[in-house]
Amino acid sequence: MENIEKLEETINYTFKDKQLIHQALSHSSYANEKKHFGGSNERLEFLGDSVLSIVVSDYLYKNLNVAEGELTKLRASLVCERSLHIFAQKINLGDYLLLGKGEENTGGRERPSILADAFEAVIAAIYLDGGMEAAAKHILRFMPDDIKYTQKPVFSDFKTVLQEIVQKNPEEKVEYVLIGEEGPDHNKRFVVEVRLNSQVIGKGKGRSKKEAEQFAAKEALELMGYEAQ
């Protein structure tokens, strides 16, 4: 409870329902190990991802008078795993995570995918506890101060670049398919293929499905002759 109070002070939000923030901080390894009744933060992560997207979209729309394509690129750069990892580090979110022993012993508190997922879960917890206004207030603390003066994404987002290229031909369809998982639960690697009209054009591995998809898109861009940076 003391840790939760410290986190609440850091994010400047006090939960009415403490169970929500407890669940947001509970990694699947902890939930499985402790048979935690509330479950892991995976469902909250799902919801938080959507709340994050609408808040960032609204913010960019109101603050940047640029074309839809530029808005899409910038939003992608702000909600990608690398950005969320940085945001999570700013509030020392790793210090508050509830992890299983295996994850704890293998550096789970610093793992980008775990921190990014937990950051989204905390967003969902705030949203469920205090509504969209409270969630938006929390999210907007992490937006760059110079957002009105930049149109360049903070990070490369290979999926967005690939999608824009493919969209030039409306009949083309891109999909990402999880084809396997490697390693133990505390150090799992996901393997994803990116397919163009069912034909494999790239494959990627990552500590999360999102990361694997990015690497698959990167490989596809390189095979298509684009310089992926």
Buried (B, 14 or more C-beta within 10 A) or exposed (E): EEBBEEBBEBBEBEBEEBEBBBBBBBBBBBBEBEEBEBEBBBEBBEBBBEBBBEBBBEBBEEEBEEEEEBBBBBBBBBBBBBBBBBBBBEBEBBEBBBBBEBBBEBEBBEBBBBBBBBBBBBBBBBBBBBEEEBBBBBBEEBBEEEBEEEEEBBEBBBBBBBBEBBEEEEEEEBEBBEEEEEEEEBBEBBBBBBBBEEEEBBBBBBBBBBBBBBBBBBBBBEEBEBEBE
